[in-house]
């Protein structure tokens, strides 16, 4: 699986701005594809990442970011308490 590089605007060190359906740490976003019915009719659909709005420590201060569950589980971010 290709390593995802987050866009510069999504990284917590860069300019932080709201981005829809994108992880602020790894840059994971939506996946697109087709929903296929039993009769093989196809319609477009999306697979959204499991984003959680959490308070994390960034450069010594705490801020709220939208982070995917995988980054939380793997310890890529430090939760602010």
C-alpha positions, 0 to 999 in steps of 0.5 A: 500500500502506498504511503500517503503524504498529507497535504501541506495545509493538513499538517498540524505544523503548517497552517491549520484550516478546516478540511472536510473528511481528511485526517490532519496527521496522515492525510487519509481522505475519502475513497470513491467507488461504485455500489453494486446491487444484486442486479449489477446496477452501479451507483457512485458512493464514498467510503469515509475515514473514521475521523474523531475530533480529539484534543492533541498536543502539537508543539507543546500546546493543545488543539483540536484536530480531526484525526483518523482512528488508525492514527489514534490507535498507532500512537501517532498523536499524543492526546492532551489531558 
